[in-house]
């Protein structure tokens, strides 16, 4: 039972919520524009997304093993699951799990493609390739300063796009979807910056060149503030460009919290405050996406 619990923690299930919210958001945009939801496509699409997301979690712990072991200041939201770093399971378990989940995700993608619009399978395979390249050689984007953009493209781009496209392959409301996900992409990058602060020393020691390592803590902190503020400042012009007012207002609900966190960005200098720094960065992304989701669901009713 201890080994099973460790294996589950290795997959970092707390992070799966974002994949569910993003996929549902894309679907809700389609429903808002009068599309009848195909439950089979929704379920298979979500299962494939979750399989690839779990694959990424297990692969990250496997390929980030050295950096995680060198990390003396992990938090609940950064520094990996700590399962491999603490020697609770053999390292190879993570790789086997990642490969099995990749195979399962491909099988689900093929099953979905049998009754789905033509771009669904290529989108899922692109998602797989980008997710694997995030931490795995030879690209290992997370160690090059490109991992942040890679993750934003997959999590806040491809996942909601797939949820939308499976229901509305004619792309009748693509502009609405793009307006809705743009601030989420900014918050995704901000979240990763926040998560990288506690990991910076271990990453630097093992040659993992994240944006925080490349820019240095001070410049990365300024970038975090700019991106976080921009995500919410964007909502007013997005409404003028066509984002429904209810959605823009709903997405702005976490803005006061975001401004507080931007003002408290100096927390990155204090290891004792890293838990709070990383938690609220994760919360802002999920909460803003969830607010948008609820707004689109209400509009679709």
TORMI-805991 format. One line per 2 residues: number of its first residue (from 1); for each residue x, y, z of C-alpha. Coordinates in pm, 1 decimal, m for minus. Example, Ala and Ser with C-alpha at 12.3 -4.5 7.8 and 13.67 -1.06 7.14 Angstrom:
// residues 2
1) 1230.0,m450.0,780.0  1367.0,m106.0,714.0
This chain:
// residues 301
1) 0.0,0.0,0.0  288.5,237.9,70.5
3) 433.6,169.4,m273.1  93.0,228.2,m435.0
5) 49.3,556.9,m247.6  398.3,664.1,m354.9
7) 320.6,573.4,m716.8  4.3,785.7,m707.5
9) 192.7,1079.7,m555.8  455.6,1037.0,m826.7
11) 185.0,1122.6,m1081.7  104.7,1449.6,m899.9
13) m275.2,1415.4,m930.9  m331.8,1763.1,m781.9
15) m215.0,1911.5,m1111.8  m471.4,1719.6,m1319.2
17) m748.3,1967.3,m1238.2  m614.4,2220.5,m1484.9
19) m646.1,1975.4,m1773.8  m1010.4,1909.3,m1688.6
21) m1092.8,2278.6,m1661.0  m914.1,2375.6,m1984.5
23) m1073.9,2096.9,m2187.0  m1418.1,2179.4,m2047.1
25) m1362.4,2547.0,m2124.8  m1311.3,2475.3,m2493.6
27) m1623.8,2261.4,m2496.3  m1823.9,2531.2,m2319.0
29) m1725.0,2788.7,m2582.7  m1867.9,2556.1,m2848.3
31) m2186.1,2504.1,m2643.9  m2224.1,2880.5,m2602.1
33) m2241.6,2906.6,m2980.6  m2523.9,2656.7,m3004.9
35) m2334.1,2332.5,m3068.3  m2486.1,2013.5,m2930.4
37) m2221.3,1835.4,m2722.8  m2111.9,1489.7,m2839.1
39) m2054.4,1301.2,m2512.9  m1841.9,1025.8,m2670.0
41) m1598.6,1275.7,m2817.6  m1588.1,1466.2,m2492.4
43) m1509.7,1162.6,m2277.0  m1250.5,1013.0,m2513.1
45) m1088.4,1350.5,m2567.2  m1064.7,1416.3,m2194.3
47) m923.7,1068.7,m2128.1  m655.7,1118.4,m2393.6
49) m563.8,1460.0,m2252.7  m540.8,1319.5,m1899.3
51) m327.4,1026.6,m2015.6  m79.1,1263.3,m2180.4
53) m82.7,1493.2,m1878.7  m4.1,1205.0,m1643.3
55) 263.6,1088.2,m1887.0  424.4,1430.6,m1854.6
57) 417.6,1417.0,m1475.3  587.4,1077.1,m1457.5
59) 837.1,1170.6,m1729.3  923.1,1495.9,m1552.7
61) 1018.2,1316.7,m1232.9  1226.9,1066.7,m1427.0
63) 1418.8,1316.0,m1638.9  1444.0,1581.2,m1364.0
65) 1584.3,1332.0,m1113.8  1921.4,1503.4,m1072.4
67) 1769.6,1851.5,m1042.1  1511.8,1730.2,m790.1
69) 1778.8,1564.5,m578.1  1982.5,1885.5,m583.2
71) 1679.0,2090.8,m480.4  1699.3,2170.6,m109.7
73) 1392.0,2399.4,m106.8  1100.6,2211.7,m267.6
75) 737.2,2301.5,m205.5  415.0,2112.9,m254.6
77) 388.8,2271.7,m599.7  752.1,2270.3,m712.7
79) 1055.0,2044.5,m704.0  878.3,1737.2,m841.3
81) 681.4,1483.6,m641.4  989.2,1399.8,m426.9
83) 903.9,1030.1,m456.4  1211.0,944.8,m665.9
85) 1431.7,1204.7,m501.0  1353.9,1050.3,m160.3
87) 1413.3,696.3,m284.6  1056.5,577.9,m223.2
89) 1039.9,398.6,m560.9  1300.2,292.4,m819.3
91) 1358.0,564.2,m1076.6  1270.2,330.8,m1367.2
93) 911.6,304.3,m1240.5  847.7,660.5,m1355.8
95) 979.2,595.3,m1707.2  775.8,276.0,m1748.5
97) 464.1,456.4,m1627.6  527.3,747.6,m1866.0
99) 570.8,516.7,m2165.7  260.9,314.6,m2073.0
101) 54.6,632.7,m2041.8  188.2,756.7,m2375.4
103) 77.7,430.7,m2538.7  m260.1,452.9,m2367.5
105) m303.0,810.4,m2482.0  m221.8,716.5,m2840.3
107) m473.3,429.4,m2827.3  m741.2,665.6,m2695.9
109) m650.4,920.0,m2964.4  m688.6,660.8,m3239.7
111) m1022.9,545.5,m3096.5  m1139.3,906.2,m3088.4
113) m1019.6,968.2,m3444.5  m1250.0,694.7,m3577.0
115) m1541.6,930.3,m3521.8  m1393.5,1277.6,m3496.8
117) m1302.6,1565.7,m3730.0  m973.9,1522.6,m3920.7
119) m752.1,1753.8,m3715.8  m823.2,1581.4,m3384.4
121) m559.1,1309.2,m3419.9  m281.6,1543.9,m3542.3
123) m360.2,1781.5,m3254.1  m334.8,1500.1,m3000.7
125) m9.9,1372.3,m3149.5  132.2,1725.3,m3142.9
127) 25.3,1747.9,m2779.5  207.6,1421.9,m2709.8
129) 524.9,1536.9,m2887.6  538.3,1874.2,m2712.8
131) 457.9,1725.4,m2372.2  731.8,1461.7,m2409.5
133) 984.5,1715.2,m2538.1  925.8,1932.5,m2233.5
135) 1151.2,1724.1,m2009.1  1288.3,1441.1,m2225.4
137) 1606.3,1450.9,m2434.2  1710.7,1545.1,m2691.4
139) 1507.9,1868.8,m2684.4  1445.1,1888.4,m2307.2
141) 1273.3,2224.1,m2346.9  1236.1,2278.1,m1972.8
143) 1613.9,2311.9,m1948.9  1647.6,2561.6,m2232.8
145) 1415.3,2845.7,m2135.5  1153.8,2730.5,m2388.1
147) 964.0,2497.8,m2155.7  744.2,2779.1,m2029.9
149) 618.3,2858.3,m2381.2  584.5,2488.8,m2461.0
151) 363.1,2431.8,m2158.3  150.4,2738.0,m2231.2
153) 98.0,2616.2,m2587.7  m10.6,2270.0,m2474.5
155) m209.1,2338.6,m2155.4  m377.6,2668.7,m2237.6
157) m371.1,2634.2,m2616.5  m406.3,2284.1,m2753.7
159) m615.1,2140.6,m2469.8  m901.2,2396.2,m2483.7
161) m871.6,2409.1,m2863.7  m921.3,2033.2,m2880.1
163) m1221.4,2047.3,m2646.1  m1370.2,2312.2,m2873.5
165) m1277.0,2154.9,m3206.6  m1418.1,1811.9,m3122.8
167) m1759.0,1974.4,m3085.0  m1734.4,2255.0,m3343.5
169) m1508.4,2138.2,m3627.7  m1632.7,2422.3,m3847.6
171) m1444.9,2657.5,m3610.2  m1742.6,2890.2,m3607.4
173) m1637.7,3064.1,m3283.4  m1261.2,3032.6,m3293.5
175) m1220.0,3405.5,m3228.5  m1412.0,3375.6,m2901.4
177) m1196.8,3082.3,m2792.5  m872.8,3265.8,m2871.0
179) m988.3,3573.0,m2679.0  m1075.0,3354.4,m2379.9
181) m752.5,3155.9,m2361.6  m503.4,3439.5,m2417.8
183) m498.4,3558.8,m2052.9  m475.7,3198.3,m1938.4
185) m161.4,3148.2,m2146.7  m6.3,3448.6,m1972.6
187) m101.6,3312.3,m1631.1  43.0,2972.4,m1725.2
189) 382.1,3131.3,m1794.0  356.7,3335.5,m1472.2
191) 275.7,3019.5,m1278.8  581.6,2841.5,m1412.2
193) 802.2,3137.3,m1323.9  670.9,3126.9,m967.0
195) 729.5,2752.5,m945.8  1083.7,2793.2,m1076.9
197) 1194.7,3033.1,m800.8  1222.7,2765.0,m529.2
199) 1391.5,2527.8,m776.1  1644.9,2777.0,m910.9
201) 1948.8,2671.6,m707.3  1905.9,2302.3,m784.0
203) 1829.5,2373.8,m1148.9  2136.9,2593.8,m1184.2
205) 2360.0,2333.8,m1019.2  2251.1,2063.7,m1264.8
207) 2252.6,2274.0,m1581.8  1875.1,2313.9,m1607.7
209) 1837.6,2658.0,m1766.0  1481.7,2763.2,m1687.7
211) 1372.9,3122.4,m1747.6  1438.2,3207.0,m1383.2
213) 1791.4,3066.9,m1410.7  1854.6,3242.5,m1741.5
215) 1713.1,3580.2,m1640.1  1817.1,3581.1,m1277.2
217) 1571.6,3612.1,m989.6  1529.9,3991.1,m1001.5
219) 1447.1,4014.0,m1372.7  1230.0,3701.6,m1357.0
221) 1033.6,3858.5,m1071.7  972.2,4171.8,m1278.6
223) 860.8,3955.6,m1570.2  623.0,3768.9,m1338.6
225) 463.4,4098.7,m1232.6  429.3,4226.7,m1590.0
227) 274.8,3903.7,m1716.5  33.7,3869.6,m1424.3
229) m90.4,4228.1,m1451.5  m115.0,4202.6,m1830.7
231) m336.0,3893.4,m1806.1  m608.6,4090.9,m1628.1
233) m551.2,4426.0,m1799.1  m614.0,4238.3,m2125.8
235) m975.4,4160.3,m2033.9  m1117.9,4506.4,m2113.2
237) m980.7,4523.9,m2469.7  m1071.4,4157.2,m2514.2
239) m1433.1,4244.7,m2439.2  m1421.0,4523.8,m2696.5
241) m1283.3,4269.0,m2943.8  m1573.0,4029.5,m2884.8
243) m1524.6,3841.4,m2558.3  m1867.0,3828.0,m2389.2
245) m1898.1,4079.1,m2103.8  m2002.6,3807.8,m1857.3
247) m1687.7,3609.7,m1935.2  m1458.8,3912.8,m1906.5
249) m1615.3,4009.3,m1573.0  m1595.2,3654.1,m1442.8
251) m1229.6,3623.5,m1542.8  m1158.1,3948.7,m1358.3
253) m1284.8,3811.4,m1025.2  m936.4,3690.2,m916.0
255) m774.9,4021.6,m1022.8  m748.1,4168.2,m669.1
257) m569.6,3853.0,m556.5  m340.4,3876.5,m859.8
259) m250.3,4237.0,m775.7  m173.7,4135.5,m417.0
261) 52.5,3857.6,m537.4  223.4,4088.4,m786.6
263) 290.2,4334.6,m505.5  426.8,4049.7,m292.0
265) 659.2,3914.0,m559.5  952.1,3976.2,m323.7
267) 840.3,3650.4,m159.6  1066.5,3481.0,m413.8
269) 1365.6,3588.3,m202.3  1241.4,3412.8,112.2
271) 1239.1,3032.2,117.5  986.5,3041.4,402.4
273) 734.2,3208.2,169.6  785.3,2986.4,m133.8
275) 489.8,2764.2,m44.5  258.6,3065.4,m56.2
277) 421.2,3200.8,m373.1  375.5,2877.5,m567.9
279) 27.1,2797.1,m434.9  m124.9,3129.6,m535.5
281) 36.8,3120.0,m879.6  m128.3,2783.1,m943.7
283) m454.5,2904.4,m790.4  m473.2,3215.8,m1009.2
285) m450.2,3014.3,m1329.3  m704.7,2751.1,m1228.7
287) m943.1,2999.8,m1068.1  m942.3,3234.4,m1368.9
289) m1000.3,2945.5,m1609.7  m1276.7,2809.5,m1385.3
291) m1446.0,3150.7,m1372.8  m1442.7,3167.7,m1752.2
293) m1578.4,2813.4,m1771.1  m1870.0,2890.5,m1539.7
295) m1950.0,3205.6,m1737.2  m1959.8,3019.7,m2070.7
297) m2172.0,2742.0,m1919.2  m2421.4,2999.0,m1792.9
299) m2431.2,3163.5,m2136.1  m2496.0,2824.9,m2297.3
301) m2792.1,2742.5,m2072.9
